[in-house]
Amino acid sequence: MKGTVLDFIRRGLIACGFGPLVLVAVYLIAQDRAGIQTLTVREVCLGILSLTALAFLAGGMNVIYEVERLPLMGAIAIHGGVLYGGYLATYLLNGWLAWGATPILVFSGIFVLGYVVVWAIIYSITRRDTEQLNQMLREKQQENI
């Protein structure tokens, strides 16, 4: 357990440096698309802190897949739930998403769709690679017979 927590912290610290870089992109898009010209010191600080924390959480959460006692679907559910909560809290805290049932439902639908698409891509790549490895093993076994 101690190793898992330390691995979570290590991965989170590696990833948290990307939070402010993502924030730069968000602010540039907001300036370009929404015409935002100025931000308060509070908005900038809140954005930096919240996106650094979100990146730390997202980076660290990948350790969940290394917990051997946890079935894959359970790990995916925990990972997705924690990321969903982190993203939703960050968007609401920074005012990037309006409070209300409709905006949160739209956000939730987009998040779930994006999460499923990413996992479908990961699954298809892993399946293809596994099939290639199995084919190589079968060929190697045929050579040894």
N, C-alpha and C positions, 0 to 999 in steps of 0.2 A: 504494500500500500504506500509506504514511504517513497519507494522508487517511482510509483505512478504520480504522486503529488509533485515530486521534484521534476519529473519529466513534463508534467503539465506546466509548471512554472517556467522551465527552460524553453519550451515551445512557445509559451505565451510571450516571454520576453523577446524572443526572436521575432515574432509576428508583430508585436506592439509598435515597432518602428514604422510599420506601414500605415498605421492609423492616421497620423498627420498628413501623409502623402495622399491618402484617399480624401481627406478633408480639403486639401488644396484643390483637388479635382471637383469636389462638390461645390466649393465656393466659386470656382471659376465658371462652372456650369450655371450656378445661380446668378452670377453677374451677367453672363451672356444671355441666358434664357428668361430670367425673371427680372432683369434690370436692377438687381440689388447693387447699389454703389458703395454703401458703407455698412460696416458692422461695428457693434459696440465691443468694447474690451471683454465684457461678460460673454457675449456670443462667441467670440473667438476662443476664449479660454474654455468655455463649456464644450465647444466643438472639439478642441484639441484633446481635452481630458476624456470626453465620452468616446471619441473614435479610437483613442489609444487603448482605453479599457475594452472596447468592443474587439479590437484587433487582438489584444491579449487573450480574451475569452475565446475567440474563434480559433486562434492558433493553438491554444492549450487544449481545447475540446477534442482535437484529433487523437489525443491519447486514449480516448474512450474505446477506440477500436482495438487497443492492445490489451484490454482487460479480458482475459481468457474465459472467465466465468460468465461473461455476458454474451447472450446470443446476438448475432449480427443485427437482426431486426430490432432488438432492444437497444443496442448501441446506436443504430440509426435514429430511432425514435427519441432517445435522450439527446443525441447530438442536434437533431433538428429542432427539438423543443427548446433547448437552451439557446441555440442560435436565433430562433424566432423571437424568443423573449428579449434577448439582447438587442437585436435589430429594432424591434418594435419600441423598446424603451429608449433607445438612442434617437430614433426618429421623432418620437413624441417629446422627449426632453429638449431636443434642439429646435422644435417647432417646424420640422420638415414634413410632418404629417399632422393634419388637423385631428383634434379629439372628436370622436363621434363614431357611430356604428358603421356608417358607409365607408369612410376612409380606412378604417381599421379592417373591415371585411375585404376591401379591394387590395390593401396591402397584404393581408393574409393569403388571398388567392394567388397573388403574384409571387409571394414567397414560396408557397407550397408548389406552385408550378415550376419555379426556378429550381427548387430543391430536388424535385422529381426528375427534371431534365438532367441536372448534374449527375444524379445517381444513375440514371439510365445510361449516360455516356460512360461513367466509371464502370458500370456493370458490363457494357458491351466491349469495352477495351480489355477488361480483365478476362472475360469469357474468350475473346479472340486470342489473347496471349496464352491462356491456359490450353486452348485447343492446339496452338502451335507447339507448345512444350510437350503435350501428350503425343502429338504426331512425331516429333523428334525422338521421343523415348521409344515409341513403337518401331521406328526405323532403326534405332540403335539396337533394340532387342532382336530385330530380324537379322541384323548383321552378325550378331553374336551367336545365332543359332546354327 
